[in-house]
Each structure stands twice: as structure tokens, then as C-alpha cells.
Amino acid sequence: MAKIKKGDLVVVIAGRDKGQQGRVLEVREDNRLVVEGVQRVKRHTKVAQSQRGTRTGGIETVEAPIHVSNVMLVDAETKRGTRVGYRSEQVERDGRTKTQRVRVARRSGKDI
């Protein structure tokens, strides 16, 4: 189970964007995240024409991936960075009891 998932609010704790907050747009396999408004870089794309005749290309500003170790989940209660822990709880579904892991904010102890 990943500690940070798509849609989570995170704060950058290292790098040139330290202190900025944003939502996770994408989680990649190589332990990297794309965070909204963080790690923005310029991409130079070749000018081309689409089928409709519109021109595409030029200089675009896009979010680059950032390593998961450089971000921290934001606690909903305190609005500050928190570590992520897990708690196991028993859930009954269709007459069966299953053990489910729930993410918990270490700072406040609340469920995420």
C-alpha cells in the first residue's frame, strides 16, 4: 500500500519548491510523483500542424516528476506535514470478516 496516492494534498519538504503545497496528479512506478504547481519546467516542443490546420508547439510550462522522499502528506486537521502510519481494522462484508489497512496521520492520529 502506497503512503501517498493520487489526489492527496502534499507539501514539498526539499528542493527549490520547498514549502509549496499541491495535489498529486500522478504516481509513477519509479517512486516519483507529479504534483500540481510544483517542479514546473519549460518544455520546447516542435511546431507542427494538426489535421484541422491549427499550429501546435512552442514553449510550454509543465510539471516535472518529483521524488516521493521530497514530499510529505498534509494533515487535514493541522494543515501541516505529517508522516503516514497504518492501522488494521476488521471489516465485515457479505458475512465475511476481513482485515483492512487504513492510512493514519501520525501528527493528529486521524484517518486519512
Rosetta constraint file for C-alpha pairs under 8 A:
AtomPair CA 3 CA 84 HARMONIC 6.25 0.50
AtomPair CA 3 CA 103 HARMONIC 7.61 0.50
AtomPair CA 4 CA 8 HARMONIC 6.66 0.50
AtomPair CA 4 CA 73 HARMONIC 6.99 0.50
AtomPair CA 5 CA 24 HARMONIC 7.11 0.50
AtomPair CA 5 CA 27 HARMONIC 6.76 0.50
AtomPair CA 6 CA 23 HARMONIC 7.76 0.50
AtomPair CA 6 CA 24 HARMONIC 5.07 0.50
AtomPair CA 6 CA 25 HARMONIC 5.76 0.50
AtomPair CA 6 CA 26 HARMONIC 5.72 0.50
AtomPair CA 6 CA 27 HARMONIC 6.23 0.50
AtomPair CA 7 CA 23 HARMONIC 5.58 0.50
AtomPair CA 7 CA 24 HARMONIC 5.02 0.50
AtomPair CA 7 CA 25 HARMONIC 6.32 0.50
AtomPair CA 8 CA 23 HARMONIC 5.57 0.50
AtomPair CA 8 CA 24 HARMONIC 5.55 0.50
AtomPair CA 8 CA 73 HARMONIC 7.14 0.50
AtomPair CA 9 CA 21 HARMONIC 6.94 0.50
AtomPair CA 9 CA 22 HARMONIC 5.65 0.50
AtomPair CA 9 CA 23 HARMONIC 4.56 0.50
AtomPair CA 9 CA 24 HARMONIC 6.51 0.50
AtomPair CA 9 CA 73 HARMONIC 6.17 0.50
AtomPair CA 9 CA 74 HARMONIC 5.71 0.50
AtomPair CA 10 CA 21 HARMONIC 5.60 0.50
AtomPair CA 10 CA 22 HARMONIC 5.70 0.50
AtomPair CA 10 CA 23 HARMONIC 6.27 0.50
AtomPair CA 10 CA 24 HARMONIC 7.14 0.50
AtomPair CA 10 CA 71 HARMONIC 6.19 0.50
AtomPair CA 10 CA 72 HARMONIC 5.40 0.50
AtomPair CA 10 CA 73 HARMONIC 4.38 0.50
AtomPair CA 10 CA 74 HARMONIC 5.13 0.50
AtomPair CA 10 CA 81 HARMONIC 7.44 0.50
AtomPair CA 11 CA 18 HARMONIC 7.73 0.50
AtomPair CA 11 CA 19 HARMONIC 6.07 0.50
AtomPair CA 11 CA 20 HARMONIC 5.62 0.50
AtomPair CA 11 CA 21 HARMONIC 4.31 0.50
AtomPair CA 11 CA 22 HARMONIC 6.63 0.50
AtomPair CA 11 CA 71 HARMONIC 5.53 0.50
AtomPair CA 11 CA 72 HARMONIC 5.35 0.50
AtomPair CA 11 CA 73 HARMONIC 6.35 0.50
AtomPair CA 11 CA 74 HARMONIC 6.28 0.50
AtomPair CA 11 CA 81 HARMONIC 6.45 0.50
AtomPair CA 12 CA 17 HARMONIC 6.47 0.50
AtomPair CA 12 CA 18 HARMONIC 4.92 0.50
AtomPair CA 12 CA 19 HARMONIC 5.36 0.50
AtomPair CA 12 CA 20 HARMONIC 5.62 0.50
AtomPair CA 12 CA 21 HARMONIC 6.46 0.50
AtomPair CA 12 CA 70 HARMONIC 5.91 0.50
AtomPair CA 12 CA 71 HARMONIC 4.39 0.50
AtomPair CA 12 CA 72 HARMONIC 6.42 0.50
AtomPair CA 13 CA 18 HARMONIC 5.14 0.50
AtomPair CA 13 CA 19 HARMONIC 6.16 0.50
AtomPair CA 13 CA 70 HARMONIC 5.44 0.50
AtomPair CA 13 CA 71 HARMONIC 5.41 0.50
AtomPair CA 13 CA 72 HARMONIC 6.69 0.50
AtomPair CA 14 CA 18 HARMONIC 5.12 0.50
AtomPair CA 14 CA 70 HARMONIC 5.19 0.50
AtomPair CA 14 CA 71 HARMONIC 7.30 0.50
AtomPair CA 15 CA 70 HARMONIC 7.40 0.50
AtomPair CA 16 CA 39 HARMONIC 7.92 0.50
AtomPair CA 17 CA 38 HARMONIC 6.47 0.50
AtomPair CA 17 CA 39 HARMONIC 6.62 0.50
AtomPair CA 20 CA 38 HARMONIC 7.09 0.50
AtomPair CA 21 CA 38 HARMONIC 7.75 0.50
AtomPair CA 22 CA 35 HARMONIC 5.85 0.50
AtomPair CA 22 CA 36 HARMONIC 5.17 0.50
AtomPair CA 22 CA 37 HARMONIC 6.34 0.50
AtomPair CA 22 CA 38 HARMONIC 6.98 0.50
AtomPair CA 23 CA 35 HARMONIC 5.64 0.50
AtomPair CA 23 CA 36 HARMONIC 5.42 0.50
AtomPair CA 24 CA 33 HARMONIC 6.72 0.50
AtomPair CA 24 CA 34 HARMONIC 5.97 0.50
AtomPair CA 24 CA 35 HARMONIC 4.48 0.50
AtomPair CA 24 CA 36 HARMONIC 6.30 0.50
AtomPair CA 25 CA 33 HARMONIC 7.50 0.50
AtomPair CA 25 CA 34 HARMONIC 5.47 0.50
AtomPair CA 25 CA 35 HARMONIC 5.54 0.50
AtomPair CA 25 CA 36 HARMONIC 6.29 0.50
AtomPair CA 26 CA 33 HARMONIC 5.70 0.50
AtomPair CA 26 CA 34 HARMONIC 5.08 0.50
AtomPair CA 26 CA 35 HARMONIC 7.25 0.50
AtomPair CA 27 CA 31 HARMONIC 7.45 0.50
AtomPair CA 27 CA 32 HARMONIC 6.25 0.50
AtomPair CA 27 CA 33 HARMONIC 4.70 0.50
AtomPair CA 27 CA 34 HARMONIC 6.60 0.50
AtomPair CA 28 CA 32 HARMONIC 5.37 0.50
AtomPair CA 28 CA 33 HARMONIC 6.04 0.50
AtomPair CA 31 CA 67 HARMONIC 6.07 0.50
AtomPair CA 31 CA 68 HARMONIC 5.69 0.50
AtomPair CA 32 CA 65 HARMONIC 5.71 0.50
AtomPair CA 32 CA 66 HARMONIC 5.34 0.50
AtomPair CA 32 CA 67 HARMONIC 4.36 0.50
AtomPair CA 32 CA 68 HARMONIC 5.34 0.50
AtomPair CA 33 CA 65 HARMONIC 5.17 0.50
AtomPair CA 33 CA 66 HARMONIC 5.31 0.50
AtomPair CA 33 CA 67 HARMONIC 6.21 0.50
AtomPair CA 33 CA 68 HARMONIC 6.19 0.50
AtomPair CA 34 CA 38 HARMONIC 7.93 0.50
AtomPair CA 34 CA 63 HARMONIC 6.48 0.50
AtomPair CA 34 CA 64 HARMONIC 6.24 0.50
AtomPair CA 34 CA 65 HARMONIC 4.59 0.50
AtomPair CA 34 CA 66 HARMONIC 6.28 0.50
AtomPair CA 35 CA 39 HARMONIC 7.68 0.50
AtomPair CA 35 CA 63 HARMONIC 6.96 0.50
AtomPair CA 35 CA 65 HARMONIC 7.32 0.50
AtomPair CA 35 CA 66 HARMONIC 7.56 0.50
AtomPair CA 36 CA 63 HARMONIC 6.84 0.50
AtomPair CA 37 CA 63 HARMONIC 6.63 0.50
AtomPair CA 38 CA 63 HARMONIC 6.26 0.50
AtomPair CA 38 CA 64 HARMONIC 7.77 0.50
AtomPair CA 39 CA 63 HARMONIC 5.54 0.50
AtomPair CA 39 CA 64 HARMONIC 5.48 0.50
AtomPair CA 39 CA 65 HARMONIC 7.16 0.50
AtomPair CA 39 CA 66 HARMONIC 6.94 0.50
AtomPair CA 40 CA 61 HARMONIC 6.28 0.50
AtomPair CA 40 CA 62 HARMONIC 5.38 0.50
AtomPair CA 40 CA 63 HARMONIC 4.37 0.50
AtomPair CA 40 CA 64 HARMONIC 5.95 0.50
AtomPair CA 41 CA 61 HARMONIC 5.53 0.50
AtomPair CA 41 CA 62 HARMONIC 5.60 0.50
AtomPair CA 41 CA 63 HARMONIC 6.20 0.50
AtomPair CA 41 CA 64 HARMONIC 6.41 0.50
AtomPair CA 42 CA 59 HARMONIC 6.38 0.50
AtomPair CA 42 CA 60 HARMONIC 5.57 0.50
AtomPair CA 42 CA 61 HARMONIC 4.52 0.50
AtomPair CA 42 CA 62 HARMONIC 6.42 0.50
AtomPair CA 43 CA 59 HARMONIC 5.63 0.50
AtomPair CA 43 CA 60 HARMONIC 5.15 0.50
AtomPair CA 43 CA 61 HARMONIC 6.15 0.50
AtomPair CA 43 CA 62 HARMONIC 7.02 0.50
AtomPair CA 44 CA 57 HARMONIC 7.47 0.50
AtomPair CA 44 CA 58 HARMONIC 5.74 0.50
AtomPair CA 44 CA 59 HARMONIC 4.61 0.50
AtomPair CA 44 CA 60 HARMONIC 6.45 0.50
AtomPair CA 45 CA 57 HARMONIC 4.86 0.50
AtomPair CA 45 CA 58 HARMONIC 5.30 0.50
AtomPair CA 45 CA 59 HARMONIC 6.33 0.50
AtomPair CA 45 CA 60 HARMONIC 7.52 0.50
AtomPair CA 46 CA 56 HARMONIC 7.83 0.50
AtomPair CA 46 CA 57 HARMONIC 5.17 0.50
AtomPair CA 46 CA 58 HARMONIC 6.45 0.50
AtomPair CA 47 CA 55 HARMONIC 6.72 0.50
AtomPair CA 47 CA 56 HARMONIC 5.49 0.50
AtomPair CA 47 CA 57 HARMONIC 4.16 0.50
AtomPair CA 47 CA 58 HARMONIC 6.19 0.50
AtomPair CA 48 CA 55 HARMONIC 5.74 0.50
AtomPair CA 48 CA 56 HARMONIC 5.46 0.50
AtomPair CA 48 CA 57 HARMONIC 6.39 0.50
AtomPair CA 49 CA 53 HARMONIC 5.53 0.50
AtomPair CA 49 CA 54 HARMONIC 5.57 0.50
AtomPair CA 49 CA 55 HARMONIC 4.59 0.50
AtomPair CA 49 CA 56 HARMONIC 6.13 0.50
AtomPair CA 50 CA 54 HARMONIC 5.56 0.50
AtomPair CA 50 CA 55 HARMONIC 6.51 0.50
AtomPair CA 50 CA 56 HARMONIC 7.27 0.50
AtomPair CA 66 CA 70 HARMONIC 7.10 0.50
AtomPair CA 67 CA 71 HARMONIC 7.46 0.50
AtomPair CA 72 CA 81 HARMONIC 5.49 0.50
AtomPair CA 72 CA 82 HARMONIC 6.31 0.50
AtomPair CA 72 CA 83 HARMONIC 6.83 0.50
AtomPair CA 73 CA 81 HARMONIC 5.46 0.50
AtomPair CA 73 CA 82 HARMONIC 5.60 0.50
AtomPair CA 73 CA 83 HARMONIC 6.70 0.50
AtomPair CA 73 CA 84 HARMONIC 7.43 0.50
AtomPair CA 74 CA 79 HARMONIC 5.86 0.50
AtomPair CA 74 CA 80 HARMONIC 5.29 0.50
AtomPair CA 74 CA 81 HARMONIC 4.41 0.50
AtomPair CA 74 CA 82 HARMONIC 5.89 0.50
AtomPair CA 75 CA 79 HARMONIC 5.24 0.50
AtomPair CA 75 CA 80 HARMONIC 5.61 0.50
AtomPair CA 75 CA 81 HARMONIC 5.97 0.50
AtomPair CA 75 CA 82 HARMONIC 5.81 0.50
AtomPair CA 75 CA 105 HARMONIC 6.41 0.50
AtomPair CA 75 CA 107 HARMONIC 7.37 0.50
AtomPair CA 75 CA 108 HARMONIC 7.46 0.50
AtomPair CA 75 CA 112 HARMONIC 7.94 0.50
AtomPair CA 76 CA 80 HARMONIC 7.94 0.50
AtomPair CA 76 CA 112 HARMONIC 7.92 0.50
AtomPair CA 77 CA 108 HARMONIC 7.20 0.50
AtomPair CA 78 CA 108 HARMONIC 7.56 0.50
AtomPair CA 82 CA 105 HARMONIC 6.11 0.50
AtomPair CA 82 CA 106 HARMONIC 6.09 0.50
AtomPair CA 82 CA 107 HARMONIC 5.54 0.50
AtomPair CA 83 CA 105 HARMONIC 6.16 0.50
AtomPair CA 83 CA 106 HARMONIC 5.41 0.50
AtomPair CA 83 CA 107 HARMONIC 7.05 0.50
AtomPair CA 84 CA 103 HARMONIC 6.51 0.50
AtomPair CA 84 CA 104 HARMONIC 5.80 0.50
AtomPair CA 84 CA 105 HARMONIC 5.14 0.50
AtomPair CA 84 CA 106 HARMONIC 5.81 0.50
AtomPair CA 85 CA 103 HARMONIC 5.80 0.50
AtomPair CA 85 CA 104 HARMONIC 5.00 0.50
AtomPair CA 85 CA 105 HARMONIC 6.25 0.50
AtomPair CA 85 CA 106 HARMONIC 6.09 0.50
AtomPair CA 86 CA 101 HARMONIC 6.15 0.50
AtomPair CA 86 CA 102 HARMONIC 5.47 0.50
AtomPair CA 86 CA 103 HARMONIC 4.73 0.50
AtomPair CA 86 CA 104 HARMONIC 5.47 0.50
AtomPair CA 87 CA 101 HARMONIC 5.61 0.50
AtomPair CA 87 CA 102 HARMONIC 5.23 0.50
AtomPair CA 87 CA 103 HARMONIC 6.60 0.50
AtomPair CA 87 CA 104 HARMONIC 6.76 0.50
AtomPair CA 88 CA 99 HARMONIC 6.33 0.50
AtomPair CA 88 CA 100 HARMONIC 5.56 0.50
AtomPair CA 88 CA 101 HARMONIC 4.56 0.50
AtomPair CA 88 CA 102 HARMONIC 6.23 0.50
AtomPair CA 89 CA 99 HARMONIC 5.63 0.50
AtomPair CA 89 CA 100 HARMONIC 5.44 0.50
AtomPair CA 89 CA 101 HARMONIC 6.52 0.50
AtomPair CA 89 CA 102 HARMONIC 7.44 0.50
AtomPair CA 90 CA 97 HARMONIC 6.35 0.50
AtomPair CA 90 CA 98 HARMONIC 5.61 0.50
AtomPair CA 90 CA 99 HARMONIC 4.67 0.50
AtomPair CA 90 CA 100 HARMONIC 6.25 0.50
AtomPair CA 91 CA 97 HARMONIC 5.60 0.50
AtomPair CA 91 CA 98 HARMONIC 5.20 0.50
AtomPair CA 91 CA 99 HARMONIC 6.15 0.50
AtomPair CA 91 CA 100 HARMONIC 6.63 0.50
AtomPair CA 92 CA 96 HARMONIC 5.43 0.50
AtomPair CA 92 CA 97 HARMONIC 4.39 0.50
AtomPair CA 92 CA 98 HARMONIC 6.16 0.50
AtomPair CA 93 CA 97 HARMONIC 6.39 0.50
AtomPair CA 93 CA 98 HARMONIC 7.40 0.50
AtomPair CA 102 CA 111 HARMONIC 7.05 0.50
AtomPair CA 102 CA 112 HARMONIC 7.81 0.50
AtomPair CA 103 CA 111 HARMONIC 6.00 0.50
AtomPair CA 103 CA 112 HARMONIC 5.61 0.50
AtomPair CA 104 CA 109 HARMONIC 5.99 0.50
AtomPair CA 104 CA 110 HARMONIC 5.67 0.50
AtomPair CA 104 CA 111 HARMONIC 4.50 0.50
AtomPair CA 104 CA 112 HARMONIC 5.53 0.50
AtomPair CA 105 CA 109 HARMONIC 5.15 0.50
AtomPair CA 105 CA 110 HARMONIC 5.58 0.50
AtomPair CA 105 CA 111 HARMONIC 6.28 0.50
AtomPair CA 105 CA 112 HARMONIC 6.36 0.50
AtomPair CA 106 CA 110 HARMONIC 7.80 0.50
